[in-house]
Amino acid sequence: MPREYAGKTDRELVIEWLKEDLAFYKKNVGKFTEFNTLITEELIDTVMIRIRKLEEKERNVNYRRLSKLYN
């Protein structure tokens, strides 16, 4: 397993991947992805919402893990 993956959850890795895609999308509005998807503001907004939802889930999971340790 590559070092940059060590200690990260699958969700954290997906969040990083989506953030990298988002940065690309923001620089290439109006162009097409390698899968021939038009990069639009709507696509950017959708990816941003997905990132926020995943980050919230990750925070909740971490909170539950910590509360089990201290309760």
C-alpha positions as CSV (number, residue, x, y, z in Angstrom):
1,M,0.0,0.0,0.0
2,P,1.4,3.4,-0.9
3,R,2.5,5.6,2.0
4,E,0.0,8.3,1.1
5,Y,-2.9,5.9,1.7
6,A,-1.7,4.6,5.1
7,G,-4.0,5.4,8.0
8,K,-6.7,6.9,5.8
9,T,-10.2,5.6,5.5
10,D,-11.7,4.8,2.1
11,R,-14.0,7.8,2.6
12,E,-11.0,10.1,3.2
13,L,-9.4,8.8,0.0
14,V,-12.5,9.4,-2.0
15,I,-12.8,12.9,-0.6
16,E,-9.2,13.6,-1.7
17,W,-9.9,12.2,-5.2
18,L,-13.0,14.3,-5.6
19,K,-11.2,17.5,-4.4
20,E,-8.5,16.8,-7.1
21,D,-11.3,16.4,-9.7
22,L,-13.0,19.5,-8.5
23,A,-9.8,21.6,-8.9
24,F,-9.5,20.3,-12.5
25,Y,-13.2,21.0,-13.2
26,K,-12.9,24.6,-11.9
27,K,-10.0,25.2,-14.4
28,N,-11.7,23.6,-17.3
29,V,-15.3,24.8,-17.3
30,G,-16.8,24.3,-20.8
31,K,-14.4,21.5,-21.7
32,F,-14.9,17.8,-21.6
33,T,-13.6,15.2,-19.1
34,E,-11.8,12.1,-20.3
35,F,-15.2,10.4,-20.2
36,N,-16.7,13.0,-22.5
37,T,-18.7,14.8,-19.8
38,L,-19.2,18.5,-20.2
39,I,-17.7,20.4,-17.3
40,T,-20.4,22.8,-16.1
41,E,-21.1,24.9,-13.0
42,E,-23.8,22.4,-12.2
43,L,-21.2,19.6,-12.2
44,I,-18.9,21.6,-10.0
45,D,-21.8,22.3,-7.5
46,T,-22.8,18.7,-7.4
47,V,-19.2,17.5,-6.7
48,M,-18.9,20.2,-3.9
49,I,-22.1,19.0,-2.3
50,R,-20.9,15.4,-2.5
51,I,-17.6,16.3,-0.8
52,R,-19.4,18.2,2.0
53,K,-21.7,15.2,2.6
54,L,-18.8,12.8,2.7
55,E,-16.8,15.1,5.0
56,E,-19.8,15.3,7.4
57,K,-20.2,11.5,7.4
58,E,-16.5,11.1,8.2
59,R,-16.7,13.6,11.1
60,N,-19.7,11.7,12.5
61,V,-17.9,8.4,12.3
62,N,-14.8,9.9,14.0
63,Y,-17.0,11.4,16.7
64,R,-18.6,8.1,17.4
65,R,-15.2,6.4,17.6
66,L,-14.0,8.9,20.1
67,S,-17.1,8.9,22.2
68,K,-16.8,5.1,22.5
69,L,-13.2,5.5,23.8
70,Y,-14.2,8.1,26.4
71,N,-17.5,6.7,27.6
